[in-house]
Amino acid sequence: MHRSTGRSREPARRGRSLALPLALVLLAETAVALSFAPGAAASEPSPRAVKPAAPQEEVNARLTAQAQGRRIEVVGARTESTTSWANPDGTMSVESFAGPVRFKENGRWVRVDLTLVKNADGSVGPKAHPRGLRLAGRTGDSGGDLAVLGRGGKELALGWKGALPQPRLKGAKATYDDVLPGTDLIVEATRTGFEQYLVVEDRKAAERAADLTLPVRTEGITARQGADETLALTDPRTGERVGRGSTPYMWDAGAGGENAPGARAARVDLGVTERAGGFDLRVRADRSFLADKATRYPVTIDPAVYFGTDFDTYVRNGDTADFSAGADLRVGREWQKGEARSFINFPRHSSVTGQDVLNAELNLFATWADNCTPHSWEIWDTGTASSATRWGNQPSWRSKVTSSTQTHGHTDCGPRWISEDITSLVKQWSKTTNTVDTVGLRATDENDVNAFKIFASAQTSTAPSILVTYETPADPVKDHVVYWNDVLQETFRQVGGAPGPLARAGAMMHGAIYDAANSARCAEGALKCLGDPYLVKATASNGALPDVNSAIDHAAFEVLRSLHPTLNFDDEIAAARSTIPAAVTASQRAAGTEVGQKAAAAMIAARQDDGSAPVAPYTGSTQPGHWRPTGSGNGATPQWGLVKPFGMASSTQFRSAGPAGHTQMSTLLPSQAYADQVNDVKGLGGAESTERTADQTKAALFWANDLDMTYKPPGQLFEHTQILSRQHGTTTVGNAKLFALTAFAMADAAIVAWDQKYRTDIDLWRPESAIRLDGDGNANTTADANWQPLSQDRNGQHFSPPFPAYISGHATFAGAWSKATQAWFGTDQVTWTATTEDPNALGVTRTFTTISEAATENAVGRVWLGVHYRWDGTDGVTAGGDAAAHAVANRLKPNTAADWTAYETLRNLAGCQEVGKRLVAEHRWNSYRCTQVQAQAPEHTLSVK
């Protein structure tokens, strides 16, 4: 300013402790997992670190999130498996999935949707698949491609020899009935590929299906078989390994019936014969296993094909198979099998590296548990897993992160999402530069079959994820409430004068800002209001949703230029407007401007003739005890005790009983209490005091700020409010309410103090008058004509502020500020460090561990400064606190509802709780609760009342 010139399969019921449902029952599984990753071997996934979005885009998202009070996605930071958001409290969050959740098609991101639909050409395919999966419709007797996967020069097609009927579609599953006598063929889409099931009903059907050849057509791929019957798929042009095939297995239905874990298993022989344009997979089951009377039917043969760099797996003691192609992550000892452990690789989002991680949660979808009794399992930090990972060569188990007893997936406690706090682990990860981070899952008691569990893998529709919230560097532009508070403080420096008018200006500006921000949020719906309006709930005439920042900017601008017509705020409004994100439309800006101007107009009109107009100067009295000028001028703003309050009912509502209960000077001056007060400040507050400690001197000068060209007492307390707001991550709209309540409290504190100073019979003289002049008639006081207070101006001249001593304005401001901030943050226990602008204490910092401690030191500091008696401070703190408590209880009250009311649906429980806590912490609602939308989905409904 300047001067004007998931997985869909469900486990079958069973009595014993098995675990997840795989395919339909007796399973001969050849899991052919193709992971195409140019430049990186599929067995050692190493996705590139994700680059953060352009700084300006992130800044815009953060500003928008703070203004709108909701998280905003940083779209430019999207990848197939990660999503980033700016949070309203100024932090950032990134969710990393173990599998892709979206893919790019024709230059735009498309969310993976595995729901199968019939295409116009008769084929079948998912609505949206990252690898372009296509399945067969009805075919002729010669068969053809059953499933085609891939594009861009690398393609794999799994064929079927024989006619295929029109499939039955259900979700991600296509069923081809009776492709062989007694055998159904099922194909299920997964996130990066598909699984094929041959469901064999009986031994007669199994005999025909025991030896099958599946033709595979490839483009840009060659296959080699390893000694362990895994497949290595390579790019023939570069020789780089681009895919893999897992160890083939089969197992029966077991005692639990169809689809139950814990079944008997046997290896399946897999042969690979290369030919022009591809290779043939010959799958030969163990005929003795199929003929065994203990084998339970039906039988399922389940080859699985995947593309992508995502990777997770489990290992099992006594088993050398590669299980990385499956839909399951198994943990603990399965019935009649060895103990299992799981590993999940997560791509590292580079924005997390080196950041101050605040919170991290691991999200898993529990698909199976043998019972609902809680059994402990553990999350560990491990080395990176690969397709070579087996029980005998597991990655290192570095350290246990946490234990959990969450148990879901059994019939009585069905499948559902669970979350566990892994903040300590992700904090460690953030100090490294890895591109992949791995967690391990294991049972605490690996001999207890009742503790067996299964979680969904990256290939399912319920892929594991890690949600990380981290602190961001200081914003290049502050939120708009804080920005205008800075402008207000600069106005204080330029205007100077008594603190009452400055506090009034702060209350007017921040009150208008609150009404403007509240009006903008109310336009989104009544539930989104910040609370009760102060004066007005404005609406925009163009019907657009008002931009909150524009509303804040113009409310502040209009109030300030009305109060200070000799100052020009054009540069300040232009700077504020320049930071509004480009995504905000012109109509939204216009709507925000209009509601801001209406809020300002309401405030300006309400303060007309409010008693603040200047009156004749107060010259005091020459009678002992009564205030008289001390060289710093006539009594300032004597009318201020008659100003209309902002929160109180009247200016006398919290008037104190007087110093030590005295209401007349005739009884006060001869009292022992008076003598004690005078002698106290005489010893501690003198310029040459030997009783005052060095720290007390620093504290006295730290809190002074009586001189013009400083931010004055209200400005210093506003600065402390900014510090506490930042520490607590208060959002922009939260700040609109916090600063309004604090400003109302301090404005009313000035009215309370000035009522006591000028509107009672005790307009008490300053200590320098009481000590230097002989005439109070008290035998216990001794005059000292040379005594001077510690307080001094820039030229070293000692002075006392130009108004009566009782009660202290500083102390009343401090008491009001303390009560308002304690009510807002819900605690007195807060630690912070602050500075001062007093020219005699530049560079001095003070650290406080409670809010009340700061208020108390502010008050007693006036004694050490030599300008107040101790009761000026204690009674001032009490009166200011009472005024603030009344304002907090009766102004800008939170929204209320008689019953729980749905507010919003959020991604997971932690996110729901975070938003709910913020709504309560910022006094928008009194309470919240989170309820899961449905067990199979991570979404939670946030309800408020």
ZATORTI-440435 format. One record per residue (C-alpha): y, x, z; residue in three letters. Coordinates in steps of 0.1 Angstrom, whole numbers, plus 5000, padded with zeros to 4 digits. Example, Ala and Ser with C-alpha at 12.3 -4.5 7.8 and 13.67 -1.06 7.14 Angstrom:
495551235078ALA/498951375071SER/
This chain:
500050005000MET/503650104996HIS/507049985004ARG/508449734979SER/510849864956THR/443548904936GLY/440948874931ARG/439448514928SER/435848554939ARG/434948414973GLU/432148544996PRO/429148325001ALA/428248225036ARG/425648425054ARG/424348475089GLY/424248855089ARG/427149095087SER/427449175050LEU/430849185033ALA/432549125000LEU/431248914971PRO/430649114940LEU/429848924909ALA/427148654915LEU/424148804932VAL/421549064923LEU/423749314906LEU/422849574881ALA/426249724877GLU/427349974851THR/431050024859ALA/432550184829VAL/436150264841ALA/438350394814LEU/441650524827SER/443850634798PHE/446550864811ALA/447951104784PRO/448351444799GLY/446451374831ALA/442751354838ALA/441751014850ALA/439751164878SER/442851324892GLU/445551064888PRO/448951224889SER/451650974877PRO/455051114872ARG/457451074900ALA/459550764894VAL/463150844887LYS/465750644907PRO/468050404889ALA/471450514878ALA/473650564908PRO/476250304898GLN/473550044893GLU/472250104928GLU/475750104942VAL/476449764925ASN/473149624938ALA/474049734973ARG/477449584972LEU/476149264958THR/473349244985ALA/475849305012GLN/478249044999ALA/475648774992GLN/473548845023GLY/470248875003ARG/468349154988ARG/469049244952ILE/466549414929GLU/467649734912VAL/466249634878VAL/466749974863GLY/464350134888ALA/461449914878ARG/458150074868THR/454749924862GLU/453849964899SER/457149994918THR/460049764927THR/463249864944SER/465749644962TRP/469149684979ALA/469149515013ASN/472049325028PRO/472249575057ASP/472949865033GLY/469450005033THR/467150035003MET/463449925000SER/460850014975VAL/457349864972GLU/454750074955SER/451449904944PHE/448150074938ALA/447949894905GLY/450349774879PRO/452249444886VAL/454249434853ARG/454349604819PHE/456949644792LYS/456649434760GLU/459249444733ASN/461649624755GLY/461449384785ARG/459449374816TRP/456649114819VAL/454849034851ARG/451049064849VAL/449348724847ASP/445548724845LEU/445148354838THR/443048314807LEU/444148094779VAL/442848004744LYS/444848174716ASN/445748014684ALA/443048214665ASP/440348094688GLY/440148404709SER/440848414747VAL/443248634766GLY/445348664798PRO/448848524797LYS/450148874803ALA/448049184804HIS/449349544804PRO/446549674782ARG/446449384758GLY/443049254768LEU/441549014742ARG/438248824747LEU/435948654722ALA/435948284715GLY/432948124698ARG/431148374674THR/428448354649GLY/424848474653ASP/425848834645SER/428148854676GLY/431049094675GLY/433649214699ASP/433349064733LEU/436349234749ALA/438949454733VAL/441249664755LEU/444049904747GLY/446649974720ARG/448850244707GLY/446050454691GLY/443650434721LYS/441450124720GLU/438050034733LEU/436049724723ALA/432849624741LEU/430549434718GLY/427849174721TRP/424849144698LYS/424248774693GLY/426048444692ALA/428648364718LEU/429447994727PRO/433047884734GLN/433748014769PRO/434647794799ARG/437947924814LEU/438847924851LYS/441648144862GLY/440848504852ALA/437248424844LYS/435548324811ALA/431948204813THR/429648214782TYR/426647994789ASP/423048094780ASP/423848394758VAL/420248484765LEU/417548254779PRO/418248204816GLY/421248434814THR/425048364815ASP/427648614804LEU/430948614825ILE/434048824817VAL/436748844843GLU/440148994835ALA/441449264859THR/444849424862ARG/444049704837THR/440849594822GLY/437949354826PHE/434549314843GLU/431549174825GLN/428749004843TYR/425248914830LEU/423948654855VAL/420148654853VAL/418548354869GLU/414948454875ASP/412348724869ARG/411448594835LYS/415048614824ALA/415348954840ALA/412549094819GLU/414549014788ARG/417749154802ALA/416149464817ALA/416949674786ASP/420249604768LEU/422349784743THR/426049724743LEU/427849854713PRO/431250014721VAL/433850064693ARG/436550324700THR/439650454685GLU/441050784697GLY/438250834723ILE/435051024725THR/432450984753ALA/430251244771ARG/427751164798GLN/427551374830GLY/424451464849ALA/425151194875ASP/425250934846GLU/429050904848THR/431050904816LEU/433751144806ALA/436151004780LEU/438351234761THR/441051254735ASP/439351434706PRO/442651564693ARG/443651744725THR/440451764744GLY/442251614774GLU/440251384797ARG/441651034794VAL/439050814810GLY/435850794830ARG/432850584836GLY/431450514870SER/427850544882THR/425850234872PRO/424150034900TYR/422349714906MET/421649504937TRP/420149174946ASP/421448864963ALA/420148974998GLY/419448745027ALA/422848595026GLY/422448434992GLY/424448454960GLU/427448694959ASN/426848834994ALA/427449205003PRO/424549385020GLY/422049324993ALA/419349574982ARG/420549814956ALA/419150044929ALA/420450274903ARG/420550164867VAL/419850414839ASP/422750444815LEU/422350604782GLY/425050704757VAL/424450744720THR/427350844699GLU/427750704664ARG/430550674639ALA/433450484653GLY/432150474689GLY/428950484709PHE/426250264723ASP/425650204760LEU/421950144768ARG/421549984802VAL/418050004815ARG/417249844849ALA/414449954872ASP/411649714863ARG/409849774895SER/412949674915PHE/413249354893LEU/409549274898ALA/409649334936ASP/408949024955LYS/411649124980ALA/414249104952THR/416348784955ARG/417548614924TYR/419748554904PRO/420748904891VAL/424149014878THR/424749304854ILE/428349404857ASP/430049674835PRO/433749714842ALA/436349864819VAL/439849974830TYR/442850144816PHE/445650304837GLY/446450574862THR/446050364893ASP/443150474915PHE/441250374946ASP/437650394956THR/435250384985TYR/432350614994VAL/429250535013ARG/426950755034ASN/423650815016GLY/425050704982ASP/426250934954THR/427650654932ALA/431250644919ASP/432650314931PHE/436150364918SER/435750094891ALA/435149814915GLY/437249534929ALA/436349624965ASP/437449874992LEU/434749875018ARG/435149985054VAL/432450035081GLY/428650005081ARG/427349735058GLU/424149555067TRP/421149775058GLN/423450035042LYS/425350345053GLY/428850345066GLU/431650325040ALA/435250455039ARG/437950375014SER/440850574998PHE/443950434980ILE/446250654959ASN/449850534957PHE/452450664932PRO/455350824950ARG/458750674942HIS/461050974940SER/463950784957SER/461950794990VAL/461551174989THR/463951335014GLY/465251005027GLN/465550875062ASP/462650635063VAL/463350345087LEU/460150135082ASN/457050135061ALA/454149885060GLU/450749895043LEU/449849555028ASN/446149485022LEU/444349175012PHE/441349115034ALA/438548955013THR/435548975036TRP/434549015073ALA/431248945089ASP/432848745116ASN/436248655130CYS/435848875161THR/438549145161PRO/436949485154HIS/438949805152SER/439549995120TRP/441850285113GLU/444450405087ILE/444550775081TRP/446551025061ASP/444151195037THR/443951415007GLY/444051274972THR/440951084961ALA/439351114926SER/436350994906SER/434551294920ALA/435051174956THR/431751104973ARG/430551085010TRP/429651455009GLY/432951574995ASN/435651345009GLN/439251435008PRO/440451585041SER/441151335069TRP/444351485081ARG/445551265109SER/445050905122LYS/448150695116VAL/447250375135THR/444450145145SER/444149775138SER/441949485149THR/443149245123GLN/440049075109THR/439948825081HIS/437748715052GLY/434948535070HIS/434548165064THR/436248075097ASP/439148315092CYS/439348325054GLY/440848585031PRO/444448665037ARG/447148935035TRP/447549165065ILE/450249425071SER/450249735093GLU/453049965103ASP/452650315088ILE/456250435093THR/455250755109SER/453050855080LEU/455650775053VAL/458250975073LYS/455951275069GLN/455451205032TRP/459151185026SER/459451545036LYS/457151655008THR/457551644970THR/454151484961ASN/453751244932THR/450751074948VAL/450150984984ASP/446850864997THR/445750655027VAL/442150645040GLY/440550345057LEU/437550365081ARG/435950175109ALA/436550305145THR/432950255153ASP/431050335121GLU/427650235136ASN/428749875143ASP/427649645114VAL/429849365129ASN/432949575121ALA/432249585083PHE/435249475062LYS/436249465026ILE/439749475011PHE/440849404976ALA/441349704953SER/444049784928ALA/442149614900GLN/442549264916THR/445449024916SER/446049124952THR/446449504948ALA/447349704979PRO/450949804983SER/453350005006ILE/456749865013LEU/459250135025VAL/462750075038THR/465050385040TYR/468550475049GLU/470950545020THR/473750805018PRO/477250685027ALA/478550425003ASP/481250544979PRO/482850204985VAL/482650035019LYS/481849665021ASP/484849455015HIS/485449335051VAL/485449695063VAL/487649795034TYR/490349545043TRP/490049635080ASN/490949995069ASP/493949845050VAL/494949655081LEU/494849965103GLN/497050155078GLU/499449855080THR/499449905118PHE/500450265113ARG/503350175090GLN/504549875109VAL/504150005145GLY/505649815174GLY/504049615202ALA/500349545200PRO/500649155202GLY/501949105166PRO/499449355153LEU/496549175170ALA/497848845156ARG/497848995121ALA/494349115126GLY/493148765137ALA/494948595108MET/493448835082MET/489948835096HIS/489948465103GLY/490848395067ALA/488248645055ILE/485648465076TYR/486548115062ASP/486548265027ALA/483148425030ALA/481748125047ASN/483047895020SER/481448114993ALA/478148115011ARG/478247735018CYS/478647684981ALA/475047804978GLU/473847525001GLY/474547415036ALA/471747635050LEU/473447945037LYS/476747885056CYS/477648155081LEU/478347885107GLY/481147655116ASP/484347705097PRO/487447825116TYR/490047625097LEU/488647525063VAL/485547505041LYS/487147565007ALA/485547484974THR/486247614939ALA/487547374912SER/485647534884ASN/482247444899GLY/481047804898ALA/479447974928LEU/482248184943PRO/481848554944ASP/481948654981VAL/483748984976ASN/486448814955SER/486948554982ALA/487248825009ILE/489649024988ASP/492148744981HIS/491948605016ALA/492948935030ALA/495549015003PHE/497348685007GLU/497548695045VAL/498749055046LEU/501449015020ARG/502648695038SER/502848885071LEU/504449195056HIS/506649105026PRO/508249455026THR/504849615019LEU/503149604986ASN/499349554986PHE/498849554948ASP/497049884947ASP/494749774975GLU/493749454958ILE/493249634925ALA/491049894942ALA/488949624958ALA/488549424927ARG/487449734907SER/484249764929THR/482949414922ILE/479749454902PRO/479949394865ALA/477149134868ALA/479548894886VAL/480848654859THR/484448584853ALA/483948224865SER/482348344898GLN/485248584903ARG/487748304897ALA/485948074921ALA/485848344947GLY/489548414942THR/490348044946GLU/488447994979VAL/489948314992GLY/493448194985GLN/492747855000LYS/491348015032ALA/494448235034ALA/496847935028ALA/495147745056ALA/495548035080MET/499148095071ILE/500047725075ALA/498247705109ALA/500247995122ARG/503647855113GLN/505847795144ASP/503047935166ASP/505548085191GLY/505448445176SER/509048445163ALA/511248705180PRO/513448605210VAL/516248765229ALA/515249105245PRO/513949125280TYR/516149355301THR/514349315334GLY/515749335369SER/517149595393THR/515349435422GLN/512549645437PRO/509149575423GLY/510449405392HIS/510249565358TRP/513249755345ARG/513649975313PRO/512350325318THR/513950485288GLY/511650355261SER/513650035254GLY/513949675265ASN/510849465273GLY/509049415240ALA/507849075227THR/508548875259PRO/507648555241GLN/504048665234TRP/502648475264GLY/503748145246LEU/502048225213VAL/499347965202LYS/495948115210PRO/493248165184PHE/490248075206GLY/491547975240MET/492847625249ALA/496147755263SER/497848085271SER/497448035308THR/493747945307GLN/492648275320PHE/495748385340ARG/494648595370SER/495648525406ALA/497948825407GLY/497649185420PRO/495349165450ALA/495948785450GLY/499648815455HIS/501948575436THR/505248685451GLN/506949015451MET/507948965487SER/504348985499THR/503149235474LEU/505449525480LEU/504849575518PRO/501049535515SER/498649825521GLN/496949735487ALA/500249805469TYR/500650135487ALA/497050235478ASP/497650155441GLN/500950355440VAL/499450655457ASN/496350645435ASP/498350665402VAL/500850905418LYS/498051155425GLY/496051105393LEU/498551015367GLY/501351265370GLY/502151515343ALA/501551795367GLU/498651635386SER/496151865403THR/493751585412GLU/493051465376ARG/490151655360THR/490251805325ALA/487851535313ASP/490051255327GLN/493051405309THR/491151405276LYS/490051045282ALA/493550925291ALA/495051075260LEU/492050965239PHE/492750595247TRP/496550615246ALA/497650545210ASN/500850395222ASP/502950575196LEU/503950445162ASP/502250595132MET/498850555150THR/496450265146TYR/497550135181LYS/495049995207PRO/493849705185PRO/493249945156GLY/491250185177GLN/488949905189LEU/488549785153PHE/487550135144GLU/484850125172HIS/483749795158THR/483249965124GLN/481050235140ILE/478849985158LEU/478549765127SER/477350065106ARG/474850165133GLN/473449815134HIS/473349775096GLY/475549465097THR/475949295063THR/479249215046THR/479048845056VAL/477948955091GLY/480949165093ASN/483148875082ALA/482048695114LYS/481848995137LEU/485449115128PHE/486848765130ALA/485448705165LEU/486549045177THR/490048985162ALA/490348645178PHE/489348795212ALA/491849075209MET/494648845197ALA/494048615227ASP/493848915250ALA/497449005240ALA/498548645248ILE/496748655281VAL/498248985291ALA/501748905280TRP/501648565298ASP/500848755329GLN/503449025323LYS/506348795316TYR/505448435326ARG/504748485363THR/506848585393ASP/505448935393ILE/506749125363ASP/505549445380LEU/507549765375TRP/505850075359ARG/504450345382PRO/507250585372GLU/509750335386SER/507750265418ALA/507250645425ILE/510650775415ARG/512850505431LEU/513050455469ASP/513350085478GLY/509949915479ASP/510149895517GLY/506550015522ASN/506250275548ALA/503050415532ASN/504750515499THR/507050815494THR/509450845466ALA/509351145442ASP/512351155419ALA/510851425397ASN/507551255391TRP/506651195354GLN/503651025339PRO/501151225317LEU/502050995288SER/504251175263GLN/505551135228ASP/505351375198ARG/508251575212ASN/506751615246GLY/509051355262GLN/507151155290HIS/507450785288PHE/506050445298SER/505450155274PRO/508349905273PRO/506849605291PHE/505749515327PRO/502649685341ALA/500549395353TYR/498249335336ILE/497449625313SER/497449535276GLY/495049815268HIS/492649695295ALA/492849335284THR/492149435248PHE/489249645260ALA/487749365281GLY/488049125252ALA/486549365227TRP/483749465251SER/482749105258LYS/482949005221ALA/480849295209THR/478249265237GLN/477848895227ALA/477448985191TRP/474949275195PHE/473149105223GLY/473249415246THR/475549645265ASP/473249945258GLN/474650105227VAL/475450475221THR/478150585198TRP/480750855194THR/484350795183ALA/487650975178THR/491350895183THR/494650905165GLU/496850985195ASP/498851295185PRO/498251455219ASN/494451425216ALA/493651495179LEU/490151625175GLY/489051485208VAL/485751275207THR/484151065233ARG/480550945235THR/479650625252PHE/476250485262THR/477350135269THR/480049905256ILE/481249825291SER/481550195299GLU/484050235270ALA/486149935283ALA/486150065318THR/487250415307GLU/489950255285ASN/491250065315ALA/491150345341VAL/492550585315GLY/495850415319ARG/495850525355VAL/495150885345TRP/497850855319LEU/500350755347GLY/501450425331VAL/499450165351HIS/497950085385TYR/494250045388ARG/494449665393TRP/496249635360ASP/493049765344GLY/490349585365THR/492149245363ASP/492949305326GLY/489349375317VAL/488249055335THR/490948835319ALA/490348975284GLY/486548925289GLY/487048565299ASP/489248495269ALA/486648655246ALA/483748475261ALA/485548145255HIS/486248235219ALA/482648345212VAL/481248025227ALA/483547785210ASN/484547935176ARG/482448015145LEU/479347875161LYS/475947925144PRO/474347665122ASN/472047435140THR/469147195130ALA/467146955152ALA/463847065137ASP/462547375119TRP/464147385084THR/462847595055ALA/465447855046TYR/463748085021GLU/460348215009THR/459848585011LEU/457448844998ARG/455548915030ASN/455648875068LEU/457649195075ALA/460249085049GLY/460448735064CYS/460848875099GLN/463549115088GLU/465648835072VAL/465048605102GLY/466048875127LYS/469248935106ARG/470148565105LEU/469848545143VAL/471448885149ALA/474448785128GLU/474748455146HIS/474148235115ARG/471148065131TRP/469848055167ASN/466148115160SER/463648165132TYR/459948165125ARG/457748285097CYS/454748095084THR/452348205056GLN/452647985026VAL/448848005020GLN/446248245032ALA/445548384998GLN/449148474992ALA/451448725010PRO/454448495007GLU/455948355040HIS/458348075045THR/461248155067LEU/462347855088SER/465447825110VAL/467047605136LYS/
